[in-house]
Amino acid sequence: MRNFLSLLGKIFLFIVFIVLSQLPLLLIESHYSMGIIAPLVILCYLILIGILFYIVKRVKGESPFKKITGKNVRFILAAYVVMILAKGILLTLMTKVYHQTTSANDKALNALVTDRTAVLMTILVVVLVPITEELLYRGVFTSFFFKKQPFWQVAMSGVVFGLMHSSTNFISALVYVTMGWILAYVYVHTKNLSNSLTLHILNNAPFISVLFN
């Protein structure tokens, strides 16, 4: 009974963190000055990152972020190539089947980008959101669920990560689930969140182009 209640508590807490990770984005749509909104949104993410880091470090007994070795760099680059190829194939298939060239998640992010929000959105998408998501979907998830079961950690972490990114069709969802699987595999295989975070940032880095549009 105690184990069941503990599991329910972890599930509830995990869901709370998912909700909290989305709330700051709602502030961006407000009509208040960016001089007020930007620092507030960044502060919200930094606080959440601090909480998530504390939980993962306490449960695992060590910092989830470690030094990236030369071997890690090669592994990250290989995983990045696989991710790019997988995304390319799935997005091409989505275009042919559903006549959509971008996912609902990307459309939602692009809708938040204006002249006044471009810098803030770039900071979020390229830096703060990847850190938050890696700590949450890789760090906290593997700390709470399927301990000593790496296959299920990768499989379920990827599914949850994918489902939490807005999708309007099966292939769009599969794009993010596949990304989640690759990110989770990199973390579970190397036991170093710095590696999956680097891969995540590389994947999101093209968003920087919004600053030049």
C-alpha positions as CSV (number, residue, x, y, z in Angstrom):
1,M,0.0,0.0,0.0
2,R,2.8,2.4,0.9
3,N,4.5,1.7,-2.5
4,F,1.3,2.4,-4.3
5,L,0.7,5.7,-2.5
6,S,4.4,6.7,-3.1
7,L,3.9,6.0,-6.8
8,L,0.7,8.1,-6.9
9,G,2.6,10.9,-5.2
10,K,5.4,10.8,-7.8
11,I,2.9,10.8,-10.7
12,F,1.1,13.7,-9.2
13,L,4.3,15.7,-8.6
14,F,5.5,14.9,-12.1
15,I,2.3,16.2,-13.6
16,V,2.5,19.4,-11.4
17,F,6.0,20.0,-12.8
18,I,4.8,19.5,-16.4
19,V,2.1,22.1,-15.8
20,L,4.5,24.5,-14.1
21,S,6.9,24.2,-17.1
22,Q,4.2,25.4,-19.4
23,L,2.7,28.3,-17.3
24,P,5.5,30.9,-18.0
25,L,4.8,30.7,-21.7
26,L,1.3,32.0,-21.0
27,L,2.8,35.3,-19.6
28,I,4.3,36.0,-23.0
29,E,0.9,36.4,-24.6
30,S,0.0,39.2,-22.1
31,H,0.1,42.8,-23.1
32,Y,2.4,43.9,-20.4
33,S,5.8,45.4,-21.2
34,M,8.6,43.0,-22.1
35,G,10.7,44.8,-19.5
36,I,8.4,43.2,-16.9
37,I,7.4,40.0,-18.6
38,A,10.9,38.8,-19.8
39,P,12.6,38.9,-16.3
40,L,9.5,37.3,-14.8
41,V,9.4,34.4,-17.3
42,I,13.1,33.8,-17.0
43,L,12.9,33.9,-13.2
44,C,10.1,31.3,-13.2
45,Y,12.2,29.0,-15.3
46,L,15.3,29.4,-13.2
47,I,13.3,28.6,-10.0
48,L,11.8,25.5,-11.6
49,I,15.2,24.4,-12.9
50,G,16.6,24.8,-9.4
51,I,13.8,22.7,-7.9
52,L,14.2,20.0,-10.5
53,F,17.9,19.9,-10.2
54,Y,17.6,19.6,-6.4
55,I,15.2,16.7,-6.7
56,V,17.3,14.8,-9.2
57,K,20.6,15.4,-7.3
58,R,19.0,14.3,-4.0
59,V,17.4,11.1,-5.4
60,K,20.4,10.1,-7.5
61,G,22.9,11.2,-4.9
62,E,25.0,13.1,-7.4
63,S,24.7,16.0,-9.9
64,P,23.0,14.8,-13.1
65,F,25.3,17.1,-15.1
66,K,28.9,15.9,-15.6
67,K,31.8,16.8,-17.8
68,I,31.4,16.0,-21.5
69,T,34.2,13.7,-22.7
70,G,35.6,13.3,-26.2
71,K,33.8,10.0,-26.5
72,N,30.6,11.7,-25.4
73,V,31.0,14.3,-28.2
74,R,31.2,11.6,-30.8
75,F,28.1,9.9,-29.3
76,I,26.2,13.2,-29.2
77,L,27.0,14.0,-32.9
78,A,26.0,10.5,-34.0
79,A,22.7,10.8,-32.1
80,Y,22.2,14.2,-33.7
81,V,22.6,12.8,-37.2
82,V,20.1,10.0,-36.3
83,M,17.7,12.6,-34.9
84,I,17.9,14.8,-38.0
85,L,17.4,11.9,-40.4
86,A,14.4,10.6,-38.3
87,K,12.8,14.0,-38.2
88,G,13.4,14.5,-42.0
89,I,11.8,11.2,-42.9
90,L,8.8,11.7,-40.5
91,L,8.2,15.3,-41.6
92,T,8.3,14.4,-45.2
93,L,5.8,11.6,-44.5
94,M,3.6,14.0,-42.6
95,T,3.6,16.4,-45.6
96,K,2.5,13.7,-47.9
97,V,-0.1,12.1,-45.7
98,Y,-1.5,15.2,-43.8
99,H,-0.3,18.0,-46.1
100,Q,1.3,19.7,-43.1
101,T,4.9,21.0,-43.3
102,T,5.3,21.9,-39.6
103,S,4.0,20.5,-36.3
104,A,1.4,22.1,-34.1
105,N,4.0,22.6,-31.5
106,D,6.3,24.6,-33.9
107,K,3.3,26.6,-35.1
108,A,2.4,27.5,-31.5
109,L,6.0,28.6,-30.7
110,N,6.2,30.6,-33.9
111,A,2.9,32.3,-33.0
112,L,4.5,33.7,-29.9
113,V,7.4,35.2,-31.8
114,T,7.0,38.9,-32.6
115,D,9.5,41.8,-32.7
116,R,9.1,42.3,-29.0
117,T,9.4,38.7,-28.0
118,A,12.0,37.3,-30.4
119,V,15.0,37.6,-28.0
120,L,13.1,36.2,-25.0
121,M,11.7,33.3,-27.1
122,T,15.2,32.4,-28.4
123,I,16.6,32.3,-24.9
124,L,13.7,30.1,-23.8
125,V,13.7,27.7,-26.8
126,V,17.4,27.3,-27.1
127,V,18.5,27.4,-23.4
128,L,16.0,27.4,-20.6
129,V,13.3,25.1,-22.0
130,P,15.9,22.4,-23.0
131,I,17.4,22.5,-19.5
132,T,13.9,22.3,-17.9
133,E,12.8,19.5,-20.1
134,E,16.0,17.4,-19.7
135,L,15.8,17.7,-15.9
136,L,12.1,16.9,-16.0
137,Y,11.6,14.2,-18.7
138,R,15.0,12.6,-18.3
139,G,16.3,13.4,-14.8
140,V,13.1,13.4,-12.7
141,F,11.4,10.7,-14.8
142,T,14.2,8.2,-14.4
143,S,14.5,9.1,-10.7
144,F,10.9,8.4,-10.1
145,F,9.9,5.6,-12.5
146,F,11.2,2.3,-13.8
147,K,14.4,2.3,-11.8
148,K,16.9,-0.3,-13.0
149,Q,14.7,-0.8,-16.1
150,P,16.6,1.2,-18.7
151,F,14.4,0.0,-21.6
152,W,11.2,1.2,-20.0
153,Q,12.9,4.4,-18.9
154,V,13.8,5.2,-22.5
155,A,10.5,4.0,-24.0
156,M,8.1,5.7,-21.6
157,S,10.1,8.9,-21.2
158,G,10.0,9.3,-24.9
159,V,6.3,8.7,-25.1
160,V,5.5,11.2,-22.3
161,F,7.9,13.8,-23.8
162,G,6.2,13.4,-27.2
163,L,2.7,13.6,-25.9
164,M,3.4,16.8,-24.0
165,H,4.3,18.5,-27.3
166,S,1.2,19.7,-29.1
167,S,0.4,17.4,-32.0
168,T,-2.6,17.3,-34.3
169,N,-1.8,14.0,-36.0
170,F,-0.1,10.7,-35.4
171,I,3.0,11.4,-37.4
172,S,3.5,14.8,-35.7
173,A,3.3,13.1,-32.3
174,L,5.7,10.4,-33.5
175,V,8.3,13.1,-34.4
176,Y,8.4,14.2,-30.8
177,V,8.2,10.7,-29.4
178,T,11.2,9.7,-31.5
179,M,13.1,12.8,-30.4
180,G,12.2,11.8,-26.8
181,W,13.5,8.3,-27.3
182,I,16.8,9.5,-28.7
183,L,17.3,12.0,-25.9
184,A,16.4,9.5,-23.3
185,Y,18.7,6.8,-24.8
186,V,21.6,9.3,-24.8
187,Y,21.0,10.1,-21.1
188,V,20.3,6.5,-19.9
189,H,23.3,5.2,-21.9
190,T,25.8,7.8,-20.6
191,K,24.1,8.6,-17.3
192,N,25.1,12.2,-18.0
193,L,22.4,14.9,-18.5
194,S,24.9,17.2,-20.0
195,N,25.0,14.9,-23.1
196,S,21.2,14.8,-23.7
197,L,21.0,18.5,-22.9
198,T,23.7,19.3,-25.5
199,L,21.8,17.2,-28.1
200,H,18.6,19.0,-27.2
201,I,20.2,22.4,-27.6
202,L,21.6,21.4,-30.9
203,N,18.2,20.4,-32.1
204,N,16.6,23.7,-31.0
205,A,19.5,25.9,-32.1
206,P,18.0,26.7,-35.5
207,F,15.4,28.7,-33.7
208,I,18.0,31.4,-33.4
209,S,17.2,32.3,-37.0
210,V,14.1,34.1,-35.8
211,L,16.4,36.9,-34.6
212,F,17.4,37.6,-38.2
213,N,14.0,37.4,-39.8
